[in-house]
Amino acid sequence: MVLPPQATEKTRAALLKESKWGVGDRVTVRFLEGDPDLRRRVRNVAEEWTGEKMANLSFRFVDSGPADIRIGFEQGDGSWSYLGTQCRQIPPAERTMNYGWLTSSSSDDELRRVVLHEFGHALGLIHEHQNPNRPIAWNRRAVIADLSGPPNNWDPATIEHNIFKRYDPRSVSATPTDPDSIMMYPIPARWTTDGFSADLNSELSDTDKEFIRDAYPW
């Protein structure tokens, strides 16, 4: 499962400044593999981030040649994406985004959840639980106990990077944490010392939509 000046009580999100695209950019995207129907479904969901009432940039899907975002479906390698313009630092033959468990038989709900999340990263959004403006009071012992065992089997360094790492407030545009964000990991209450929890989200929250419009304004 990575998380504008005037913020209302409801506006909460976080974007890594150095990885932000330019307003109005046309970002090229190419599938390196995958079933045609699966590609179509991924594309349709990804484009929900852009358009007149969303981010002022566009995804241009190409069949060959250079592309900013290069998508693979390597099973067992997890689902992940580089943050925003970081993809331009990756050798052109390599993936910059992967869907490690999506197949042509994946449910629409699961596909939406994963694709919206990974394309959020591709727009520069970090994992919401790593938002520095509302530090989560982690019960580190409980988190480590759960994630070091099946099915994750994460080592301490992976847990530290994916869960406990907090970004420097100076490096992100952010407001307080939104538990409904598509960029939020599911967090059971036992993982925190103050009872904070978050569900598995499969839709863009109102805050996600408002924040991405502010980040890439028309």
Secondary structure per residue as TSV (DSSP state, phi and psi in degrees):
chain	resnum	aa	ss	phi	psi
A	1	M	-	360.0	360.0
A	2	V	-	360.0	360.0
A	3	L	-	360.0	360.0
A	4	P	-	360.0	133.3
A	5	P	-	-33.1	-58.5
A	6	Q	-	-87.4	112.5
A	7	A	-	-110.4	131.1
A	8	T	-	-87.9	177.4
A	9	E	T	-58.8	-29.1
A	10	K	T	-92.4	-12.5
A	11	T	-	-88.0	108.0
A	12	R	-	-142.4	124.7
A	13	A	-	-173.7	176.2
A	14	A	E	-150.6	131.5
A	15	L	E	-130.2	133.6
A	16	L	E	-77.0	113.7
A	17	K	G	-56.9	-43.9
A	18	E	G	-68.9	-14.6
A	19	S	G	-107.1	9.6
A	20	K	-	-75.7	139.4
A	21	W	-	-75.4	166.8
A	22	G	-	-78.7	145.0
A	23	V	T	-59.4	130.7
A	24	G	T	85.7	0.0
A	25	D	-	-59.9	148.6
A	26	R	E	-105.2	110.6
A	27	V	E	-95.8	121.1
A	28	T	E	-83.8	142.7
A	29	V	E	-134.8	134.9
A	30	R	E	-136.9	136.2
A	31	F	E	-84.2	129.4
A	32	L	S	-86.8	-14.8
A	33	E	S	-167.7	-177.0
A	34	G	-	112.6	148.0
A	35	D	-	-60.9	137.5
A	36	P	H	-54.8	-40.8
A	37	D	H	-69.9	-36.6
A	38	L	H	-64.5	-41.9
A	39	R	H	-59.3	-44.4
A	40	R	H	-59.9	-43.9
A	41	R	H	-64.6	-42.6
A	42	V	H	-61.8	-45.6
A	43	R	H	-60.3	-45.9
A	44	N	H	-60.2	-40.6
A	45	V	H	-71.8	-42.8
A	46	A	H	-56.7	-38.2
A	47	E	G	-71.9	-6.7
A	48	E	G	-67.5	-19.2
A	49	W	G	-75.8	-20.4
A	50	T	B	-115.8	171.9
A	51	G	S	116.7	176.8
A	52	E	T	-54.7	-37.9
A	53	K	T	-101.0	10.1
A	54	M	S	-127.2	-138.4
A	55	A	B	-73.1	138.7
A	56	N	S	-86.0	71.5
A	57	L	-	-159.6	174.4
A	58	S	E	-140.2	154.1
A	59	F	E	-101.3	125.5
A	60	R	E	-110.0	107.8
A	61	F	E	-83.7	127.7
A	62	V	-	-121.2	154.1
A	63	D	S	-92.0	-19.3
A	64	S	S	-157.0	172.0
A	65	G	S	83.0	-174.4
A	66	P	-	-62.8	149.8
A	67	A	-	-153.3	145.4
A	68	D	S	-67.8	-51.0
A	69	I	E	-105.7	127.1
A	70	R	E	-124.4	117.7
A	71	I	E	-103.5	130.9
A	72	G	E	-119.2	166.7
A	73	F	-	-128.1	47.9
A	74	E	-	-75.1	109.9
A	75	Q	T	-65.7	139.4
A	76	G	T	86.9	-5.0
A	77	D	S	-100.5	8.7
A	78	G	-	78.1	171.9
A	79	S	-	-109.3	125.6
A	80	W	E	-159.0	165.8
A	81	S	E	-153.9	146.4
A	82	Y	-	-68.6	155.3
A	83	L	-	-84.3	119.8
A	84	G	G	48.0	-129.0
A	85	T	G	-72.7	-2.1
A	86	Q	G	-57.8	-25.3
A	87	C	G	-60.7	-24.3
A	88	R	G	-74.4	-9.2
A	89	Q	G	-94.0	-2.6
A	90	I	S	-94.1	136.6
A	91	P	-	-49.0	137.9
A	92	P	T	-60.5	-18.4
A	93	A	T	-90.4	-6.5
A	94	E	S	-96.5	154.7
A	95	R	-	-68.5	146.9
A	96	T	S	-116.9	-4.4
A	97	M	E	-151.2	142.1
A	98	N	E	-140.6	144.8
A	99	Y	-	-118.5	96.0
A	100	G	S	-82.0	-4.3
A	101	W	S	-139.3	0.0
A	102	L	-	-78.8	133.9
A	103	T	-	-135.5	177.9
A	104	S	T	-63.6	-18.5
A	105	S	T	-96.7	2.0
A	106	S	-	-63.1	141.2
A	107	S	-	-66.7	155.6
A	108	D	H	-60.6	-38.5
A	109	D	H	-64.6	-44.8
A	110	E	H	-66.7	-42.9
A	111	L	H	-62.8	-43.3
A	112	R	H	-60.8	-46.0
A	113	R	H	-57.4	-48.2
A	114	V	H	-73.7	-43.9
A	115	V	H	-68.3	-44.1
A	116	L	H	-60.1	-40.1
A	117	H	H	-64.2	-50.3
A	118	E	H	-68.9	-36.9
A	119	F	H	-72.6	-22.7
A	120	G	H	-61.8	-43.9
A	121	H	H	-60.3	-42.8
A	122	A	H	-62.4	-22.0
A	123	L	T	-89.5	-1.5
A	124	G	T	105.1	3.6
A	125	L	B	-80.4	135.9
A	126	I	-	-90.8	172.5
A	127	H	-	-63.4	133.6
A	128	E	G	-62.8	-32.0
A	129	H	G	-73.0	-8.8
A	130	Q	G	-99.5	8.7
A	131	N	-	-61.1	122.2
A	132	P	T	-74.6	-11.3
A	133	N	T	-85.0	-6.7
A	134	R	S	-147.7	75.5
A	135	P	-	-54.4	132.7
A	136	I	-	-84.1	135.9
A	137	A	-	-83.6	85.2
A	138	W	B	-72.3	141.3
A	139	N	-	-91.9	86.8
A	140	R	H	-56.8	-39.9
A	141	R	H	-61.2	-42.8
A	142	A	H	-68.2	-41.7
A	143	V	H	-61.9	-48.1
A	144	I	H	-63.9	-41.0
A	145	A	H	-60.8	-42.6
A	146	D	H	-72.5	-46.7
A	147	L	H	-82.1	-17.6
A	148	S	T	-80.8	-12.7
A	149	G	S	-102.9	-178.5
A	150	P	T	-60.7	148.5
A	151	P	T	-89.6	-4.1
A	152	N	T	-78.3	-49.9
A	153	N	-	55.8	42.1
A	154	W	-	-79.5	142.6
A	155	D	-	-82.8	168.1
A	156	P	H	-55.7	-38.9
A	157	A	H	-65.4	-38.8
A	158	T	H	-67.3	-41.7
A	159	I	H	-63.2	-43.6
A	160	E	I	-59.9	-45.7
A	161	H	I	-69.8	-44.7
A	162	N	I	-82.8	-24.5
A	163	I	I	-116.2	-56.4
A	164	F	I	-85.2	-22.1
A	165	K	-	-56.9	132.9
A	166	R	-	-121.9	132.1
A	167	Y	-	-74.1	150.1
A	168	D	-	-64.6	127.1
A	169	P	G	-53.9	-27.1
A	170	R	G	-74.5	-16.6
A	171	S	G	-95.5	-4.7
A	172	V	E	-130.2	154.3
A	173	S	E	-97.3	116.7
A	174	A	E	-153.6	158.5
A	175	T	-	-132.7	177.7
A	176	P	S	-54.7	154.0
A	177	T	-	-60.0	135.2
A	178	D	-	-106.5	107.2
A	179	P	T	-65.9	-16.0
A	180	D	T	-94.4	-0.9
A	181	S	-	-63.3	145.7
A	182	I	T	-65.0	-17.5
A	183	M	T	-90.5	2.1
A	184	M	-	-88.6	132.3
A	185	Y	-	-70.8	151.3
A	186	P	-	-66.8	132.1
A	187	I	B	-128.8	110.1
A	188	P	-	-71.3	150.4
A	189	A	G	-58.6	-28.7
A	190	R	G	-68.6	-14.3
A	191	W	G	-81.7	-6.7
A	192	T	B	-124.8	158.1
A	193	T	S	-92.0	-8.3
A	194	D	S	-116.2	10.0
A	195	G	-	85.1	1.6
A	196	F	-	-61.3	139.9
A	197	S	-	-148.3	163.1
A	198	A	B	-146.5	142.4
A	199	D	-	-86.2	174.3
A	200	L	-	-80.4	111.8
A	201	N	-	-97.0	137.3
A	202	S	-	-124.2	9.3
A	203	E	S	-134.3	156.7
A	204	L	-	-68.4	130.5
A	205	S	-	-77.2	165.3
A	206	D	H	-58.0	-35.8
A	207	T	H	-67.3	-41.6
A	208	D	H	-55.5	-46.2
A	209	K	H	-65.4	-44.3
A	210	E	H	-65.7	-42.0
A	211	F	H	-66.4	-43.0
A	212	I	H	-69.6	-30.8
A	213	R	H	-66.4	-38.7
A	214	D	H	-71.5	-34.9
A	215	A	H	-71.0	-36.1
A	216	Y	S	-127.3	74.3
A	217	P	-	-74.3	155.0
A	218	W	-	-88.1	360.0
